[in-house]
Amino acid sequence: MACDLVKGYSLGCRDGIGGIKNVWFGQFDEITLTTSAFEITDVEMGSASLHKYELKRGVGSVTETVTASSENGTVFWMHSLNLKWNKITKEFQNEIKLLAQQRLIIFVELNELNAAGKNIVLCLGSANGCEMSAGSTLSGVALGDLNGYDLTFESQEPNPMCTVADYTTAPLDNSAFTKGSDVTS
């Protein structure tokens, strides 16, 4: 039967670490992904670029929620990414507007390392794309409050998030990936 369990789970060392380092946004209709066993093994974008956004420590998180209905016999996964950036600027306001208008594939570099010592990279929205579902521009009240942006991106997917195949030197530099250079500013 296709739904038979194939593995157990044993507790490992307590060496996990939370948080995310960077995110890359790509336009959904410019990206073709190849997956195998929930791992992205190939990214084809031609000359299109990914847009890299750096994050301060402690301002981003990824959440995956499974929703199952025994009455309907359905299961789907909600991928959710919450990001915060400091400092309100007219340039970033325009960038947020553009992000809000797009259907995206989002790559997220975690702080967590895999067995090879490389940062784990997740792919959100691989089947249906992610869209901005909420966002706020905050001035803060006290001097130490966030003056910036709080954005949420979500996707409803038929499968859990995929990890991206291990990179060579830097995330997403895999030799099998075809894309333009990353845009960072």
Secondary structure, DSSP 8 states (H G I E B T S, - for coil): -TT----------S-----EEEEEEEEGGG-EEEEETTEEEEEE-TT---EEEE--TTSEEEEEEEEEETTTTEEEEEEEEEEEEES--HHHHHHHHHHHT--EEEEEEEEEE-TTS-EEEEEE-TTT-BEEEEEEEE--SSTTS--EEEEEEEEEESS--EEE---SSSTT--TT-B----B--
